Amino acid sequence: MSEGIKRGSVIAGMMLLAALAVAGWTRNPSPAPAPEDPAAVQQQYAPVRPARVRANYARPVYDQEPVRRRRSTRNSVAIVGGSAGVGAAIGALAGGGKGAAIGALSGGTAGFVYDRLTRNK
């Protein structure tokens, strides 16, 4: 396989992955059909606890604070390292040793940005 064909196939694959990612990201899910029976709606959803509201303060006050699960450092390192590894592999296919270095840097940077944006979800 010539170098031009290999590079073209890698670029085409990356463009296909990017297009699929954008299509999945911007897709609007279709609404669920409304059930016929009102009792089925009650069984489908958990009961909602009403919020107490202070007279001079518009923010609702709950009995318990919402639980926020923070991502551990081990998981953050795994995300960044995995992104860097995948970037290095793609870069090595596209451009050899120098491409692997560039791919590792860009993959690690993208993984770090993703980790910081989604750390408190």
C-alpha positions as CSV (number, residue, x, y, z in Angstrom):
1,M,0.0,0.0,0.0
2,S,1.5,3.3,-1.0
3,E,2.0,6.1,1.5
4,G,-0.6,8.4,-0.2
5,I,-3.3,5.7,-0.1
6,K,-2.5,5.0,3.6
7,R,-2.6,8.6,4.6
8,G,-5.8,9.2,2.6
9,S,-7.6,6.3,4.2
10,V,-6.6,7.5,7.7
11,I,-7.9,11.0,6.9
12,A,-11.1,9.6,5.5
13,G,-11.6,7.4,8.6
14,M,-11.0,10.4,10.9
15,M,-13.5,12.5,9.0
16,L,-16.1,9.7,9.2
17,L,-15.6,9.4,12.9
18,A,-15.9,13.2,13.3
19,A,-19.1,13.2,11.3
20,L,-20.6,10.4,13.3
21,A,-19.6,12.2,16.6
22,V,-21.3,15.4,15.4
23,A,-24.4,13.6,14.2
24,G,-24.7,11.8,17.5
25,W,-24.1,14.9,19.5
26,T,-26.7,17.1,17.7
27,R,-29.4,14.4,17.4
28,N,-32.7,15.2,19.1
29,P,-34.2,12.1,20.7
30,S,-37.8,11.4,19.7
31,P,-40.3,11.9,22.5
32,A,-41.8,8.8,24.1
33,P,-45.4,8.0,23.2
34,A,-47.9,9.1,25.8
35,P,-49.4,6.1,27.7
36,E,-53.1,5.5,27.5
37,D,-53.6,4.8,31.2
38,P,-53.0,7.6,33.7
39,A,-52.1,4.9,36.4
40,A,-49.3,3.8,34.1
41,V,-47.8,7.3,34.3
42,Q,-47.8,7.1,38.1
43,Q,-46.0,3.8,38.0
44,Q,-43.5,4.9,35.4
45,Y,-42.1,7.9,37.3
46,A,-40.9,8.1,40.9
47,P,-42.9,10.5,43.2
48,V,-41.4,13.9,43.4
49,R,-40.9,15.5,46.8
50,P,-42.2,19.1,46.8
51,A,-39.6,21.8,47.7
52,R,-40.1,24.1,50.6
53,V,-39.7,27.8,49.6
54,R,-38.8,30.6,51.9
55,A,-41.0,33.7,51.6
56,N,-38.1,36.1,50.9
57,Y,-35.8,33.7,49.0
58,A,-36.9,32.2,45.7
59,R,-34.4,29.2,45.7
60,P,-36.0,25.9,46.8
61,V,-34.7,24.4,50.0
62,Y,-34.5,20.6,50.2
63,D,-34.2,18.4,53.2
64,Q,-30.9,17.0,52.0
65,E,-28.2,18.4,49.8
66,P,-27.9,16.8,46.3
67,V,-25.1,14.2,46.1
68,R,-22.3,15.2,43.8
69,R,-20.0,12.4,42.8
70,R,-16.5,13.7,42.1
71,R,-14.3,11.8,39.7
72,S,-11.2,10.2,41.3
73,T,-7.7,11.2,40.3
74,R,-7.2,7.6,39.1
75,N,-10.1,7.9,36.7
76,S,-8.9,11.3,35.5
77,V,-5.4,9.9,34.8
78,A,-7.0,7.0,32.9
79,I,-9.1,9.3,30.7
80,V,-6.1,11.6,29.8
81,G,-3.7,8.6,29.3
82,G,-6.1,6.7,27.2
83,S,-6.8,9.7,25.0
84,A,-3.1,10.3,24.6
85,G,-2.5,6.6,23.7
86,V,-5.3,6.6,21.1
87,G,-3.9,9.9,19.7
88,A,-0.4,8.4,19.5
89,A,-1.7,5.3,17.7
90,I,-3.6,7.4,15.1
91,G,-0.6,9.7,14.7
92,A,1.8,6.8,14.2
93,L,-0.4,5.4,11.5
94,A,-0.7,8.8,9.8
95,G,2.8,10.1,10.2
96,G,5.3,7.7,11.9
97,G,7.2,8.8,15.0
98,K,6.7,12.5,14.7
99,G,3.0,11.9,14.0
100,A,2.8,9.7,17.1
101,A,4.3,12.5,19.2
102,I,1.8,15.1,17.8
103,G,-1.1,12.7,18.2
104,A,-0.2,11.9,21.8
105,L,0.0,15.7,22.6
106,S,-3.3,16.4,20.9
107,G,-5.1,13.3,22.3
108,G,-3.8,14.1,25.8
109,T,-5.0,17.7,25.5
110,A,-8.4,16.7,24.3
111,G,-8.7,14.1,27.1
112,F,-7.7,16.7,29.7
113,V,-10.3,19.2,28.4
114,Y,-13.0,16.5,28.4
115,D,-12.0,15.4,31.9
116,R,-12.2,18.9,33.3
117,L,-15.6,19.7,31.5
118,T,-17.3,16.5,32.8
119,R,-15.7,16.0,36.3
120,N,-18.7,17.0,38.4
121,K,-21.5,15.2,36.5
